[in-house]
Amino acid sequence: MSYTFANLKTDIRNFTEVDSDVLSDSVLTTIVKNAENRIYRDADSDDNRFYATSNLQAGNRYVTIPSDLRVIRYAQLTDSSGNQVFLEKRDTSFMAEYYNTPGTQSGLPKYYGNWDANYWVVAPTPDSTYLITLAYVKQPDTITASDATTTYVSNKYQDLLLYGSLVEAYGYLKGPGDMLQYYEGSYQRALQTYAVEQQGRRRRDEWQDGALRTPLKSESPSKY
């Protein structure tokens, strides 16, 4: 079963045995968003990987950050001949020392770094137009957008979303400590399997890496 915000709200109220007079829709919106943000920060997910292309302009070393960007994974340039190069990430102080005439066009950029909340910067200053591909981790989608909305997590990892929401709900309700502890443990177990799949199994290739095998405890035949 996929979770929508509507049936997730119903389950949260059923599990906590609290009605909408206490856990109103507006309260549950905050609770579920907090749970989604916690999941997002606790484990990397392929669903939040995104790519954007833009052009570096000659004489301009600044690039506008996509509005939904959270973390840059890598940056890649393509020149007019189709050659692709990866930029190396550095602090802006390093780039200022490396190339101390930022207003002067120089050549193919080699480094990039975060400038502020809206821009990142390259060095040296490009001498031509270069296609740039930015791979980044984006702001995750939220199930709270509407009662009918579903997300990657709500479609495939319902237990993780439910337990994360229940932890937030019991914290809000100042509920029994043992119930909060129980759902925190349930969340951690669901998170562990989620992380193993997202950051392990989905990023392995059976042909190259070999199939994952679980060690089995077996007694030596000589024992009998």
CORQUIKA-V144706 format. One record per residue. N is the residue number from 1. RES is the residue in one letter. SS is DSSP state (A for helix, B for strand, O for the rest). PHI is phi in whole degrees, 0 to 359 (999 if undefined). OMEGA is omega in whole degrees, -180 to 180 (none if undefined). Layout:
n->N res->RES ss->SS phi->PHI omega->OMEGA
n->N res->RES ss->SS phi->PHI omega->OMEGA
//
This chain:
n->1 res->M ss->O phi->999 omega->174
n->2 res->S ss->O phi->274 omega->176
n->3 res->Y ss->O phi->274 omega->160
n->4 res->T ss->O phi->258 omega->178
n->5 res->F ss->A phi->298 omega->-178
n->6 res->A ss->A phi->297 omega->-177
n->7 res->N ss->A phi->281 omega->172
n->8 res->L ss->A phi->292 omega->177
n->9 res->K ss->A phi->300 omega->179
n->10 res->T ss->A phi->298 omega->-179
n->11 res->D ss->A phi->294 omega->179
n->12 res->I ss->A phi->299 omega->179
n->13 res->R ss->A phi->294 omega->178
n->14 res->N ss->A phi->293 omega->-178
n->15 res->F ss->A phi->292 omega->-179
n->16 res->T ss->A phi->271 omega->-178
n->17 res->E ss->O phi->57 omega->179
n->18 res->V ss->O phi->232 omega->-177
n->19 res->D ss->O phi->268 omega->-174
n->20 res->S ss->O phi->288 omega->176
n->21 res->D ss->O phi->292 omega->179
n->22 res->V ss->O phi->260 omega->177
n->23 res->L ss->O phi->265 omega->-180
n->24 res->S ss->O phi->288 omega->180
n->25 res->D ss->A phi->300 omega->-179
n->26 res->S ss->A phi->293 omega->177
n->27 res->V ss->A phi->293 omega->-179
n->28 res->L ss->A phi->292 omega->175
n->29 res->T ss->A phi->299 omega->178
n->30 res->T ss->A phi->294 omega->-179
n->31 res->I ss->A phi->300 omega->-177
n->32 res->V ss->A phi->291 omega->177
n->33 res->K ss->A phi->298 omega->177
n->34 res->N ss->A phi->297 omega->178
n->35 res->A ss->A phi->295 omega->179
n->36 res->E ss->A phi->297 omega->179
n->37 res->N ss->A phi->294 omega->179
n->38 res->R ss->A phi->294 omega->178
n->39 res->I ss->A phi->300 omega->-179
n->40 res->Y ss->A phi->301 omega->-178
n->41 res->R ss->A phi->280 omega->-176
n->42 res->D ss->A phi->282 omega->-176
n->43 res->A ss->O phi->211 omega->177
n->44 res->D ss->O phi->289 omega->-178
n->45 res->S ss->O phi->228 omega->177
n->46 res->D ss->A phi->297 omega->-178
n->47 res->D ss->A phi->295 omega->-177
n->48 res->N ss->A phi->265 omega->176
n->49 res->R ss->B phi->277 omega->-175
n->50 res->F ss->B phi->216 omega->-178
n->51 res->Y ss->B phi->226 omega->177
n->52 res->A ss->B phi->222 omega->178
n->53 res->T ss->B phi->244 omega->180
n->54 res->S ss->B phi->205 omega->178
n->55 res->N ss->B phi->239 omega->168
n->56 res->L ss->B phi->280 omega->-179
n->57 res->Q ss->O phi->261 omega->178
n->58 res->A ss->O phi->302 omega->178
n->59 res->G ss->O phi->83 omega->-180
n->60 res->N ss->O phi->240 omega->-176
n->61 res->R ss->O phi->263 omega->-178
n->62 res->Y ss->B phi->257 omega->178
n->63 res->V ss->B phi->233 omega->180
n->64 res->T ss->B phi->288 omega->179
n->65 res->I ss->O phi->282 omega->175
n->66 res->P ss->O phi->303 omega->-174
n->67 res->S ss->O phi->297 omega->-177
n->68 res->D ss->O phi->260 omega->-177
n->69 res->L ss->B phi->285 omega->172
n->70 res->R ss->B phi->246 omega->-177
n->71 res->V ss->B phi->218 omega->174
n->72 res->I ss->B phi->278 omega->178
n->73 res->R ss->B phi->268 omega->174
n->74 res->Y ss->B phi->195 omega->178
n->75 res->A ss->B phi->231 omega->-175
n->76 res->Q ss->B phi->227 omega->179
n->77 res->L ss->B phi->254 omega->173
n->78 res->T ss->B phi->233 omega->180
n->79 res->D ss->O phi->273 omega->-176
n->80 res->S ss->O phi->295 omega->179
n->81 res->S ss->O phi->269 omega->-180
n->82 res->G ss->O phi->89 omega->178
n->83 res->N ss->O phi->285 omega->-178
n->84 res->Q ss->B phi->249 omega->177
n->85 res->V ss->B phi->225 omega->176
n->86 res->F ss->B phi->264 omega->176
n->87 res->L ss->O phi->276 omega->178
n->88 res->E ss->B phi->266 omega->-179
n->89 res->K ss->B phi->276 omega->179
n->90 res->R ss->O phi->218 omega->172
n->91 res->D ss->O phi->293 omega->179
n->92 res->T ss->A phi->296 omega->178
n->93 res->S ss->A phi->295 omega->177
n->94 res->F ss->A phi->297 omega->-177
n->95 res->M ss->A phi->292 omega->177
n->96 res->A ss->A phi->295 omega->177
n->97 res->E ss->A phi->284 omega->-179
n->98 res->Y ss->A phi->296 omega->-177
n->99 res->Y ss->O phi->222 omega->-170
n->100 res->N ss->O phi->265 omega->174
n->101 res->T ss->O phi->235 omega->-171
n->102 res->P ss->O phi->298 omega->-179
n->103 res->G ss->O phi->278 omega->-177
n->104 res->T ss->O phi->258 omega->177
n->105 res->Q ss->O phi->294 omega->-174
n->106 res->S ss->O phi->231 omega->-175
n->107 res->G ss->B phi->173 omega->180
n->108 res->L ss->O phi->288 omega->179
n->109 res->P ss->O phi->301 omega->-179
n->110 res->K ss->O phi->242 omega->-175
n->111 res->Y ss->B phi->235 omega->172
n->112 res->Y ss->B phi->217 omega->179
n->113 res->G ss->B phi->197 omega->177
n->114 res->N ss->B phi->286 omega->178
n->115 res->W ss->O phi->265 omega->175
n->116 res->D ss->O phi->205 omega->-176
n->117 res->A ss->O phi->290 omega->-174
n->118 res->N ss->O phi->246 omega->-175
n->119 res->Y ss->B phi->223 omega->162
n->120 res->W ss->B phi->237 omega->-166
n->121 res->V ss->B phi->230 omega->178
n->122 res->V ss->B phi->241 omega->175
n->123 res->A ss->B phi->212 omega->-6
n->124 res->P ss->O phi->290 omega->-180
n->125 res->T ss->O phi->295 omega->-176
n->126 res->P ss->B phi->298 omega->179
n->127 res->D ss->O phi->260 omega->-178
n->128 res->S ss->O phi->203 omega->176
n->129 res->T ss->O phi->277 omega->179
n->130 res->Y ss->B phi->234 omega->174
n->131 res->L ss->B phi->284 omega->180
n->132 res->I ss->B phi->238 omega->175
n->133 res->T ss->B phi->249 omega->-179
n->134 res->L ss->B phi->251 omega->175
n->135 res->A ss->B phi->261 omega->-175
n->136 res->Y ss->B phi->211 omega->174
n->137 res->V ss->B phi->263 omega->-174
n->138 res->K ss->B phi->262 omega->173
n->139 res->Q ss->O phi->300 omega->-176
n->140 res->P ss->O phi->290 omega->174
n->141 res->D ss->O phi->290 omega->179
n->142 res->T ss->O phi->241 omega->178
n->143 res->I ss->A phi->290 omega->-175
n->144 res->T ss->A phi->280 omega->-179
n->145 res->A ss->A phi->300 omega->175
n->146 res->S ss->O phi->198 omega->-180
n->147 res->D ss->O phi->295 omega->-177
n->148 res->A ss->O phi->262 omega->-176
n->149 res->T ss->O phi->289 omega->169
n->150 res->T ss->O phi->235 omega->178
n->151 res->T ss->O phi->228 omega->178
n->152 res->Y ss->A phi->303 omega->-179
n->153 res->V ss->A phi->292 omega->-178
n->154 res->S ss->A phi->290 omega->178
n->155 res->N ss->A phi->277 omega->-171
n->156 res->K ss->A phi->244 omega->-175
n->157 res->Y ss->O phi->227 omega->-175
n->158 res->Q ss->A phi->298 omega->-179
n->159 res->D ss->A phi->296 omega->180
n->160 res->L ss->A phi->297 omega->180
n->161 res->L ss->A phi->293 omega->180
n->162 res->L ss->A phi->295 omega->-178
n->163 res->Y ss->A phi->295 omega->177
n->164 res->G ss->A phi->298 omega->178
n->165 res->S ss->A phi->292 omega->180
n->166 res->L ss->A phi->292 omega->175
n->167 res->V ss->A phi->299 omega->179
n->168 res->E ss->A phi->295 omega->-178
n->169 res->A ss->A phi->294 omega->179
n->170 res->Y ss->A phi->293 omega->174
n->171 res->G ss->A phi->295 omega->179
n->172 res->Y ss->A phi->294 omega->-177
n->173 res->L ss->A phi->282 omega->-173
n->174 res->K ss->O phi->53 omega->-176
n->175 res->G ss->O phi->285 omega->-179
n->176 res->P ss->O phi->303 omega->-179
n->177 res->G ss->A phi->299 omega->-178
n->178 res->D ss->A phi->292 omega->178
n->179 res->M ss->A phi->288 omega->176
n->180 res->L ss->A phi->298 omega->179
n->181 res->Q ss->A phi->295 omega->180
n->182 res->Y ss->A phi->298 omega->-178
n->183 res->Y ss->A phi->285 omega->173
n->184 res->E ss->A phi->295 omega->176
n->185 res->G ss->A phi->296 omega->178
n->186 res->S ss->A phi->296 omega->178
n->187 res->Y ss->A phi->297 omega->-178
n->188 res->Q ss->A phi->297 omega->178
n->189 res->R ss->A phi->292 omega->178
n->190 res->A ss->A phi->294 omega->179
n->191 res->L ss->A phi->295 omega->-179
n->192 res->Q ss->A phi->298 omega->180
n->193 res->T ss->A phi->291 omega->177
n->194 res->Y ss->A phi->297 omega->-179
n->195 res->A ss->A phi->294 omega->179
n->196 res->V ss->A phi->299 omega->-180
n->197 res->E ss->A phi->288 omega->-176
n->198 res->Q ss->A phi->289 omega->-173
n->199 res->Q ss->A phi->260 omega->-180
n->200 res->G ss->O phi->240 omega->-172
n->201 res->R ss->A phi->297 omega->-179
n->202 res->R ss->A phi->288 omega->-178
n->203 res->R ss->A phi->250 omega->175
n->204 res->R ss->O phi->247 omega->174
n->205 res->D ss->O phi->241 omega->-174
n->206 res->E ss->A phi->300 omega->-178
n->207 res->W ss->A phi->291 omega->-178
n->208 res->Q ss->A phi->273 omega->-173
n->209 res->D ss->A phi->263 omega->-176
n->210 res->G ss->O phi->87 omega->180
n->211 res->A ss->O phi->288 omega->176
n->212 res->L ss->O phi->293 omega->-179
n->213 res->R ss->O phi->232 omega->178
n->214 res->T ss->O phi->266 omega->178
n->215 res->P ss->O phi->300 omega->178
n->216 res->L ss->O phi->249 omega->178
n->217 res->K ss->O phi->277 omega->180
n->218 res->S ss->O phi->223 omega->-180
n->219 res->E ss->O phi->279 omega->178
n->220 res->S ss->O phi->292 omega->179
n->221 res->P ss->A phi->301 omega->-179
n->222 res->S ss->A phi->292 omega->-179
n->223 res->K ss->A phi->288 omega->-175
n->224 res->Y ss->O phi->257 omega->none
//
